[in-house]
Amino acid sequence: MFDRVLIANRGEIAVRIIRSCQSLGYSTVAVYSDADREALHVSLADQALCIGPGPAAQSYLAGDKLIAAAKASGAAAIHPGYGFLSERSDFAQAVQGAGLVFIGPDWQAIEAMGNKSSAKIRMLAAGVRCVPGYQGDAQSDASLLAEAIKIGLPVMVKAAAGGGGRGMRLVQEAADLPAAIQSARSESVNAFGDGQLLIEKAVLQARHVEIQVFGDRHGNLVHIGERDCSVQRRHQKLVEESPSPAVDQALRARMGAAAVAAARAVDYVGAGTVEFLLARDGSFYFLEMNTRLQVEHPVTEAVYDLDLVAWQLRVARGEVLPLSQEAINARRSGWAMEVRLCTEDPANDFLPQTGRLLAWQPPQGRGMRVDHGLQPGDTVPVFYDSMQAKLIAAGETREEARRKLLQMLDQTLLLGLPSNRDYLRQIIAHPVFAQGDFSTSFVTEHLSPESFAASQVPTPLHSALAALLLYRSQALALQTDAALDAELLEWQSSAPAQVPMLLQCGERSMRVSVSALGDGHYLTELEGQALDIQILELQVPTARFMHAGLAAKASYMVAGSSVYLSYGGQTLSYADTTLSPVAKSAALGDGRMLAPMDGKVLRVLVTAGENVTKGQALAVLEAMKIEFVISSSADSLVTAVSCQAGQQVRARQLLISLAPGQKEVAASP
């Protein structure tokens, strides 16, 4: 039927699919944009074709180009992965219409479940319990406001065509409804090309539990246990685990039966996931069905010892499901947890980060799995999602899996760009998470942005070590340039010379002095503290050192006058600004509103000459599929607008200029 598969995706999922295909003897074809020309998935595939420029709309979302690439390469099947076109019924229909195999459900099932409103109506007809709400065709702001009040606050405003937490807003006060409806609709149109919304009663203190389902073309449908995805931030999953600490065997059977009923209602074939809200009393409500492979599928694979991509390939060939429901139930063993490693800055409102990775080294060990598409030196482009890798830990018990995941996070080396590694570690180490009794409000209740920011204030030892690594790097550079020998570099008189340095770590500036004492010993002084550090070994990216009688090691990478240092649960970057001019205008807030990251301007909300108030939205940017609002920090006058809707901008590019105060508006006669 097919022996060559084109993977219509990129990054870690493309790599993961390629490996399963090749293990079963299938030839693989990768596609790539100009931004991904050197990506790992390109080098791993048997063939690779460029499908266009970096923006997803011109490459990975261009269905006609993907189908043409399949035909040109001789691939008779297309695997969509997840994201991009994986849940687009028109793409699945076009693939099948071109005489190719779509490795996923039929387009009719994707269409039936792709709109949350129509899917909910279908589920109610099938007897699957749903959250009370409104999913009608009247979509004016006034209609939605009235329905929300009728349902009763709090409510969830959701994009009917949404997924991945986009176009979703929790509203607890009636006054917030108009803004929530407007922003959810805007985000939905931007992400999915559809502004239809639905309103649901918010089920607070609930868990987010999903059921993996699988169907074949012979009428067989099974469920493969549950995954708990309750740890979320802004409706984006952070941690997934299987099984759920809140689900016993009886509840698992009931939820599994409901998920199978949901899938059977649309004659489902292939891998799918039915998502539920699980209340504390054990009642559960249908949320949505994802008609594709999930990001978090590896935890199910670990607990049931299965390869779900291999199952997808077998079902696409028309084979019967490899296992019966009874056989699947008997395979469940142990526990697995997964976290999503993203290049985003938790200390700066989780802004996506783009640029070059200086170091990447995933952990290895028994019960450890890392799905990624990274190579050292890769450039993370602005056009795609910020998730770069998934870390999966498996153990006999939940606690064993949790400890192993902590170990994996400690051993993960990603330097050159900020990441959420340390943030994820705080979640996994939190006593409430360890206990297992939490809801979707876990992050809001137990890990505030302020508490994380406080944990990332550099310790004296961390800063001293950074200064020392920069000092050593500069000394070695001088040795090379001036042909100085090592003894001269560490030469000391009776009073060791101090080398003053000015370091910048985020918004913090610190004065440090370093004195070489000989034999690898250094005295570092900062903020009134003197720290004696002995360098035992420097072998990039590992630094072994001794301090206060304790031998330890850190990970680091020096790039020019900056050092990226990971030690003691803190991964921070320092810049040596000793010889750099101070950018006083930016530090004092001169009214220049700069882009916080590379991205696209979606909307400009003000014009030159307009008065604005503190907190007023000035513009909206999009980066990595997420919207960011640029707001005024004070009552001001807009003096210039230097951007326009649709424009691509770089980080720190000037967007809008403000002047303090406001101009007086003449009173009407």
N, C-alpha and C positions, 0 to 999 in steps of 0.2 A: 504493500500500500504506500509506504514511504520509507526511505532509508537515509534521507538528508533533511535536517531540521534547521530552519532559520529562526534565530532568537531575536524577537523584535523588542529588545530592551538593552540595558546597559548596566554597568556596575556589578554589585555583588550578586544580584539575582541572575544576570546573564552568565556569570562565571559558574554559579551553582547549577544552572540548567545545562550548560555545556558539559560539565563533568558527569552528570547523570546520563545525558545522551551518549557520551563517549563510552561510558561503562557498559552500555547496552549495545554498542557497536554502531551507533548512528553517527554519520558525518554531520558536522555542525557548520553553520554559517553565521557569522557575527555581522551586525550592522553598526555603524558608528557615525557620529557627526564630526565636523572639523575639530571640535573641542576635545573629542575623545580619540583622536588618531593614534595616540600612544597608549591607550588604556589596556589593562590586563585582559579583558574579555576579547579584545581584538587579537592579541597574540596567542590566546589559548585555542581559538576556533580553527577549524581546518581551512576555512575561507573567511574573508571579511570584505565588506563593501561599504563605501562611504555613501551616505544618504542625504547629505546636505550640511548647511551651516549649523552653528551651535544652538540657536534657539530651538526649543523642542517642537514648536509649531512647524518649523521648516525641516525637521528631521524625524525624531522618534514619534511625533504625532501625525506625520504625513503618511497616511495609510496607503495611498497609491504608490508612493516610493517603496514602501516595505513589500508590497505585493510584487512590484516590478523587480525588486532585488531578489525575491524568492524565485521568480521565474528565470531571471538571468543566471542565477547560481545553480539551478536545477534542484532546489529544495521543494519538496512536495508538501511540506507541512510548516506551519508557523506557530511558535510558542510565544505568547505575548508577555509572559512573566506577570508582574503586577504593576499597577500604575500605568501611565501613558494610555495605550489603547486597549488594555486588558479587559475593561468592562464597557467597551463601546460596541453596542449591538450592530451598528452599521458597519464597523470594521470586520467583525466576525462574519457578517452576511457577505461582505465584499470578498473576503478570503474564500469562503465556501463557493461564492458565485464564480470565482476565478478558477475553480477546479482544484483548490488546495485544501488541505486539512487544517482546521483551526483546532489547536490543542487546548480545548476548553469546552464549555457548554455550548449548546446551540444558541444562535443569536436570539431566538424567541425567548429563551429563558433569561438571557441577559437583559433583554428589553423589559420583560415582565418584572424583574427585580431591580432594574436600574433606577426607577423612579420610586422614592420612598412612599409617596402618597398612594400610587396605584398598587405597590407591593403590599402596603398595609391593608388595603381593601381586599386584596386577594387572600392574604393570610387570615383575616377575619372570616372570610367565606370558608376557608379550610379548617376552621376551628382552632387556629393558633392564637393564643391570647396576646393582645397588643396593649400598649400604653394608651389610655384615653387621650383623645386629641382631635385635631381638625386637619383633614387632608383634602379639602374641597378645591373647586376651580376658582372661586372668588378670591382674587389675589391682591386686591387694592389694600393699601395701608389701613384704611378704615375697617375693611372686612376682617383683616388679620387681627387688628387691635380688639375688635368686638369679640372675636372667637377666643382670643387669649383671656379676656376678662371673663367670658362665659365658662371656660375651662377652670379658671382659678389659678392664681399665682402660687408658687413659682411655676414657670413654664420653660420649655426648651423651644427656641426658634431654630428650625433646621432647613437646610437646603434640600429640596426634594430629590435633586439629582446628585446630592453630595456624597462624600466619603472622606475618610482620613481626618475627620474632625473639622473639615473646612465648611464654612457657611453655617456654623452652629453657635448659638448664643444662649446662655442661661440668663433668664430675667426673673428677678425677685421683687422688683418694684415697678408699678404701673408707669411711672414717669420715665423709666428706661426703655419701655417697649418701642417707641418710634425709632430711636437710634439703633436698637438691636435689629429691628426689621430692615432698616435701610442698610446697615453694614453687612448683615447676613446675605441680603439679596445681592449687594454689590460683589461680595466675595464669591458668591455662587455663580454669578454671571461671568466673572473673571476666570474662575477655575473650571467651570463646567459648561459655560455657554447657555445657562438656563437659570432664570431668576425665580422659579417657582419655590414657594416655601410651605412648610407645614408647621403646625403648633402642637406640642405634646405636653401633657402634665409632667413636670419634673419629678422624678422619683429620687429623692435625696437619700444619702447614706446607703446607696445600693452598690452592688458589685457589677462589673462588666464581665460577663462570662459568655464565651462563644463555643459553638460545637462544630467540629470538623465533620463534614459529610462527603460522601463519595458515591457516585452512581455510574452504572455502565449502560450499554445499549440493549441489555437483555432484561431490563426491568429490576435489576438489583440496586438497592440503596442501603447504605450503612452509615453509621456514625462512628467516629474514631475518637471518642472522649472529648473532654473540654479543655479550654485554655482560659486562664484568668488574666484579664487585661485591665484590671482595676486601677493600677498605678498609671495615672495620666496627668499631663499638663496641657491645659487648654484643649482638651479632648484628643490630644495626641498621645498614643501609647508609648510608655517608656520602658516598662517591664512586663514580660509575659511569662506565665508559668503553667505547667501541666503536671499533675492534676491541680484543681483549685482547692485551697484549704477549706473552702466553704461548701464543697459538694461531696456528699456521701454516695454510696452505690445506688441507693433508691432514687435520689434526686438526679443522679447522672442518667439513670435509665429514663426518667420522665423527660428530662431536657433533651436527651438523645432522640426519643420518640417524637417530640415536638419538632425538632430540627429535620428529621426525616420526613415528617408530614409536610413541612414547609417546602422541602426540596421536591417532594413528589407532586405537589400542587402545580409545579411548572415543568414536570417531566425532566428533572435535572440529570445531566450527564457530566461526569468529571469531578474535579475537586471544587468544593465550595464551603463557605463558612456561614453559619446562621448565628447572629449575635443577639444576646438577650441581656436585659437588666434583671439582676437577681436581688430581690428585696430580702431583708433580714429574716422575714417570716417564712422564707422558702418559696414564695411566689415568684414567678418570672414572666417577663414580657418581651415579645419580639421587638427587636430594634431594626434590623436590616439583614439582608443576605448579601454577602460579597461573592460574586460569581467568578472567582479566580482563586489562585493560590495566595495564601496570606503571607505577609512578611514574617509572621511568627510561627510558620509551619514547622521549623526545626524542633521545637519543644515536643510536638506531637510525634515526630519521627524518632526522637530519643526515647520517649516513654513506651512507644509501641514497636520500636525497632523496625521501622519501615522507611522506604524511600518514596515519598509522595509524588515526586516528579516522575519516577519510573512508573508508578501507577498511572499517572496522566498519559504517558506515552503508550502504555498497554491498552488503556481504555480507548484512546484515539485510534488505535489499530483495530478496534472492534472486539477486543478480548473481554472475557468475563472478569469481574473483580477477583483479585488473587485470593481473598480471604472472605469467609462468611462473618456475620455479626458475632456469632459465638466464638469463632477463632480469634477475632480481633479483641474481644473482651478478655480472653485468656492471656493475651500477650502483654497487657498493661503491667509495667514493672518500674518502680523507682519514681524519680522526680526530675524535672528539668526546668531551668529558668533561662530567660534570654533578656538581654538589654540591647538597645539600639545606640550605637556610637555615632554621634553626629558632630560635624564641624560647625559648632555654634558656641556663642559666648554666654554662659549662664550668668556671669557677673554683669552683663550688659543687655539684659532683657532677652537673652537667647538669640541675639542677632546672628543670622547665618554668616559664616566666614568662608571667604574664597581666597585662593592663592596657592602657594607651593608648599607641599609637605616636605619637610627636611628629613624626617625620620619616621619610619613605620615598621613596627615589629610586633606581630600578634603573639599572644601566649600559646604555649603548646603543653600538652599533658593528657593523661588518661581522663576521659570524661569531659574533655574540653574541645569545643568546636568553634571555629571562627569563620563566618561567611563574609567575604570581602572581595573587593575588586581593586585593591590598592597596590601600588608599588612606591618605594621611596623615590622622592623627586617628582611625583605626580603633581599636577596642578588641578586643584578643585575648581571647576568652572562655576559661573554664576547662574547658569541656566537650569540647574536641576536641583533635586531634593538634597538636603544637607546630610542625610544618613549615609555613612560611608562603610559601616561594618556592623555585624551582629555577633555578639558574644553569647555562646550557649554553654551552660554547665549542666552536667547530669550526675546524679548521685542516687544512692539507695533510698535516702530520706530527703525531705525538704531542707533540713538543716545542713546536710552534707552538700546538697546542690548550692545552697546559699553561700556557704563558706568557700566553696570552690569558685563561685562567681566572683566573690571578693578577691580571691587570689588572682583570677584572670584579669580583673580590672587593675590590680596592682602591677601585674606583669605586662600590661598593654602599653606600648610606647608609640605615641603619636605626637610629634613635635613639629612646630612651624606654624601651626594654626591653633587657635583656641578650640577646645572640644568640651563635650559634656561628661567626660570620663569621671572627674572628681565628683560631679553632681550625682551621677549614677551610683558611685560608690557610697555616698552619704545615704542614698535611698536604701541600698541593700544592707548597709550596716545599721540602719535605724531600728531600735528595739521594737517599735510597733510593726514594722514590716517583718522583722524576725519572728514575731509572735503570730503573724498571719491573719490578724483580725483587723481589716481595714476596708475602706470603700473607695469609690472614685474620687472622694474628697481628700484622700491621703496627703497629696502634695500640698494642697491649700492649707490643711490643718497642721501639718508637721514639718514642712520644709519651705519656709517663706524665702523669698528672694533676699531679704535682709539677713536671715540667718546664714544662708549660703555665702553671701558677700562677706560677712564677718569671718567666716571660716577660711576665706581666701586672702585675708590680710597677711602679707608675707611675714613669717616668723624671722627673728634675728638670724637664726642659723641658716635659713633658706636664702636670705638676702646676702649674708656673708659668703656663703658658698657660691652664689651667682657672681659676686664681685671677684672672688678668687679665680673662678673659671675665666672670667673676662681678662683679669690681670695676667693669668698664665698664657692665654691665647695671644695677648698683645706682646708679652715678653718673648714668646716663641717667634712671633712675626718679626720682632726687632732683631732677634738672634739670627734669623735667616737673612734679613736685609743687611744687617751690619756685620755679619760673620762673627758675632760675639759667642764666647763659649759659655757653657752652662754654669761654670763656677763664677764667672763675672756677673751673670744674671742674678745669682743668689749671693753675691758678695756682700759681706756685712762688716761694718766697723763695730766699735763697742756700742754704738747707738744705731740700730737698724734704721735705714731711711724709710720714711713713710711715703707711699704713693697715694695721693688723694684722688678720689673718684666721685662723680655725681651720677647716681643711677636713677632711672625712671622705671617704675613698675606700675602700669596702669595710670591712675591719677596720682600715685604717690611718688614723691621725689625724695631721695635720701642721700646724705653725704657719708661716704665710706672711705676708710684708709686701709691700705694693705701693706704689711711689712714682711719681707722675706727673712726668715730666721735661719735658713739652711736645713739640709737634710729633709726637704719636703715640708717643713713646718712653716706656717704663716700665722701672723697675728693680724686679725681683722677687727677694726673698731668701727662701730656704727651706733648711733643713738645712745651714746653713753655706755655701751657694752663692748667689752673686749673678748673676742672668741679666738681660741687657739685651735687651729685646724691643721692636721697633717694629711697631705695627699699621699695615698698609698699607691694608687694606679689610676691613670687616665687612658682609657681605651674607648674612644668614641663608639657608641653613645653612653658608655658606663664610666662613672667616676666612683672610685673606692676611696674612702677617707676615714680618718679617726678624729673624734671630738669627744672630750670629757670621758676618755677611756672607753668609748664605744665605737666599734668599727661599723660602718654603714656604707651603703651605696646609693647613688642617685643616677638618674638618666639625664643627659644634657645634649645640646647641640649649639655650637657657636656659629653665628652667621654675621659676619662683619662686626659691627659694634654692638650686637645684641646676643643674648644667650637665652635659650629656652631650657628651663630646668624643671624636672619632675622629682619631687622628694616629699615624703611625709604627708601624702594626701593633697599636695598642692602642685599644680602644673602651671607655672607662671613664666612670663617673658620679661626680661630686663633689658633696657637699652642704656649703654654708657653715653651719657650726654655731657660728659666733662668738657668737651671742646665744642659742643653744639650751642648755637644761639637759642635763647629761650623764646618760644612763640607766645609772647605776652598777649597778643590780641585774642588768640584762641582761648588762652587760659583765663582771661578776664571776662570773656563773653562779650564780644564786640558786636553782637547782633547778626552775625553771619550764620544762617541755618544751613548746615552741611549734610550731605547724604551720609548716613551712618554705615552704609555698606554699598557694594555694587548692586545695581538693580534697575528697575524700570519705573518711571513716574507714571502712576495710574491716573491721578487727578491732582490738579492745582486748584485750591479752594479759595485763594485770595488774589487780589490785584494790587498793583502799585498804587499808593495813595490811600489805601484802606486802613482804618483803625482795627486793631485786633486786641483781644483780651487774653490774660494769662490762661493757658491751657487750651486755647482755641486751636483747632486743627487747621494747618496751613497747606499741607499736601499729603498725598498718600503714595507710598512706594511699594513695589512688590519685589521680593527676592526669594528665590527658591520656593515659589508657590505660596508665600506668606505675605500678608499685607502689613505694612508698618506706617503708622501715622506720625507725621512731623508736626509738633505742636509748639506754640509760642510759650516761652518760659516767663513772660511778663507782659503787662499792657504795653503795646508798642504800635509804631506806625510802619507799615510796609513801604519801604523805599524803592525796592526793585525785586522783580521776579525773574530769575535766571534759568528757568526750566519750563518745559511744557509737557502736557500729557502725551504718553507714548515714547518719551525720550529715554534712552539708556544712559545711566549716569554711573560714575565711578565713586568709590568710597571717598568721602571728604570733599566731593565736588560741591561748589556753591549752588544752592537751590533758591534761597530767598534771603533778602537783606532787610533787617529791621532797625529802626531807630527807637531809642527809649522815649516813653511818653506817647501821647496821642495828639493829633492836631484837633483843634476846636472846629466843630461844625456849626456854621451860622444857623441861628434859630429861624424858623419859618416866620414870615411876617404875619 
